[in-house]
Amino acid sequence: MNTRILGENNLVINRFFNLDGRAYEGGALSVKTKELLGLVASLVLRCDDCITYHIVRCAEEGVSRDEIFETLSIGLIVGGSIVIPHLRRAVDRWDDCERMRQAQA
């Protein structure tokens, strides 16, 4: 879908997508840390699509189960009990990522 959207050559959309991509590049903070931050923000904002994206990226960046749960705990504290349904789905997605990693090993 991104290819279709970017193919419209809308200056604002293309620049925003570029900015979003560049924000997650390594710098003073590692890519791994930025993905964990993105996960917390997505959990607090209750965006399941974004949570899924960041869960997958965290798995790709080698985040451990302990790191994921510590990160999710921060999102829960900041967001409150309203994020619990999203937390459940996040854990389910993380479990899927772990199963995929084990199958590939």
C-alpha positions in Angstrom: 0.0 0.0 0.0 2.9 2.4 0.7 4.1 2.0 -2.8 0.7 3.0 -4.2 0.4 5.9 -1.8 3.9 7.2 -2.6 3.3 6.6 -6.3 0.8 9.5 -6.2 3.8 11.8 -5.8 2.1 14.0 -3.2 4.8 16.2 -1.8 3.5 16.4 1.8 2.7 12.6 2.0 6.1 11.7 0.5 8.0 14.0 2.8 6.1 12.8 5.9 6.9 9.1 5.0 10.5 10.0 4.4 10.7 11.8 7.8 9.0 8.9 9.5 11.6 6.5 8.0 14.5 8.7 8.9 13.4 9.2 12.5 13.9 5.4 13.1 17.5 5.3 11.7 20.3 4.9 14.2 21.8 8.0 15.7 22.4 9.0 19.3 19.8 6.3 20.0 20.0 2.9 18.5 17.4 1.6 16.0 16.4 -1.0 18.7 15.8 1.7 21.3 13.8 3.8 18.8 11.6 0.8 17.9 11.0 0.2 21.7 10.0 3.9 22.0 7.7 3.6 19.0 6.1 0.6 20.6 5.4 2.5 23.9 3.9 5.4 21.9 1.8 3.1 19.8 0.5 1.3 22.9 -0.4 4.5 24.6 -2.1 5.8 21.4 -3.9 2.4 21.1 -3.0 1.9 17.5 -3.0 -1.9 16.8 -1.5 -1.5 13.3 1.4 0.5 14.8 1.8 -1.9 17.7 2.1 -4.8 15.2 4.6 -2.9 13.1 6.8 -2.1 16.1 6.6 -5.6 17.5 7.8 -7.0 14.2 10.6 -4.4 14.0 11.6 -5.1 17.6 11.9 -8.8 16.7 14.0 -8.0 13.7 16.2 -5.9 15.9 16.8 -8.7 18.3 14.8 -7.4 21.2 14.4 -10.0 24.0 11.2 -11.1 25.6 12.3 -9.4 28.9 12.9 -6.2 27.0 9.5 -6.4 25.3 7.7 -6.9 28.6 9.6 -4.1 30.3 8.7 -1.8 27.4 5.0 -2.9 27.5 5.0 -2.2 31.3 6.0 1.4 30.6 3.2 1.7 28.0 0.7 0.3 30.5 1.8 2.7 33.3 1.7 5.7 31.0 -1.5 4.7 29.2 -3.4 3.1 32.1 -5.9 0.3 32.1 -7.4 1.3 28.8 -4.4 -0.1 27.0 -4.9 -3.6 28.4 -6.7 -5.0 25.3 -3.9 -3.6 23.1 -1.3 -5.1 25.5 -3.0 -8.5 25.1 -2.8 -8.3 21.3 0.8 -7.0 21.5 1.8 -10.1 23.5 0.0 -12.3 21.1 1.9 -10.8 18.2 5.2 -11.0 20.1 4.5 -14.7 20.6 3.9 -15.1 16.9 7.3 -13.4 16.2 9.0 -15.7 18.7 7.5 -18.8 17.1 8.6 -17.6 13.6 12.2 -17.0 15.0 12.2 -20.5 16.5 11.0 -22.1 13.2 13.7 -20.3 11.3 16.5 -21.5 13.7 
